[in-house]
Amino acid sequence: MKKSERQRQFVREHLELFRCPSCQAPMTAVVDNSISCANGHRIDFNRHGYLHFLNGAADTEYGREMFLARRQLLAAGLFKPIVTAVADHLPDRPQNILDVGTGEGTPLLQLAARRQQARDVLIGFDISKAGVTLATQLDLTAFFCVADLRQLPFNDDSFDSLVELFSPSDYTEFKRVLRPGGRLIKVVPNSDYLLELRHLLYGRDQAHSHYDNQQVVDLFRRHYPTAQIDRVRYQFPLPAGLALPLVEMTPLHWGKGARQLTDQDLRTLTSITVDVSVLTGTAEK
């Protein structure tokens, strides 16, 4: 079976998860190459097999080259301890899991490999078509789509767990699609995240060389007062040839005042600090 047909088959088997982005009615049928709701709105699967749920054009600066660079680093293991920490916060039983801001999909692939739970239902979405197109190429039983986190194309109480790595949040929508007792696992950077790269790009300028995520953490706690917060910090040795992809996988080098790095600068990047917090909140029952 072709990947595009597998994507259509996935939607047929899990049609109850999806709702129409135009009228918010549940999707009711997959006919030929389209999904439709009770009010007659239709969305076609594209040639890569995914659905484009946005009502307008995507507003993103993240392109294919950035996602390819990210895939190189993630495939080499850059985020594996993070994925392990996320997996440790998920129940062993089968889960409907939504990956918010999935990008090119590698973290969801690694999460599935870590869980080894064949009955998990995995969906990843991103606002970037470039990222989702790459995600559909992964050898993973999951469905990927282009969607906006502020208007999720999913029915109420559809997911047991939401996973979010370095993505914005819409807590109203998250609470809507999470089942009672479900959990949101959000990963945010700490002050030393990619510290060596920041120092190369910006020197010791505090405005750029350190994150301050306190406002993000405080907002999460307002929505989930009993939130659990775990720090994950480690040094990742950079494999040969991945210093430039490391630069290209983040928007850090776009910032005002960022230096143009030389080959000599890149040769000094032999390892990188990964420093994040894993925030876990549980939806009210």
Secondary structure as UniProt FT lines:
FT   HELIX           3..13
FT   HELIX           15..17
FT   STRAND          18..19
FT   TURN            21..23
FT   STRAND          26..31
FT   TURN            32..33
FT   STRAND          34..37
FT   TURN            38..39
FT   STRAND          42..45
FT   TURN            47..48
FT   STRAND          51..52
FT   HELIX           64..75
FT   TURN            76..79
FT   HELIX           80..88
FT   STRAND          96..100
FT   TURN            103..104
FT   HELIX           106..115
FT   TURN            118..119
FT   STRAND          121..126
FT   HELIX           129..135
FT   TURN            136..137
FT   STRAND          143..146
FT   TURN            149..150
FT   TURN            156..157
FT   STRAND          159..165
FT   HELIX           171..177
FT   STRAND          178..189
FT   TURN            191..194
FT   HELIX           195..202
FT   TURN            203..204
FT   HELIX           206..209
FT   HELIX           214..223
FT   TURN            225..226
FT   STRAND          228..237
FT   TURN            240..241
FT   HELIX           243..248
FT   HELIX           251..254
FT   TURN            256..257
FT   HELIX           263..267
FT   STRAND          271..282
//
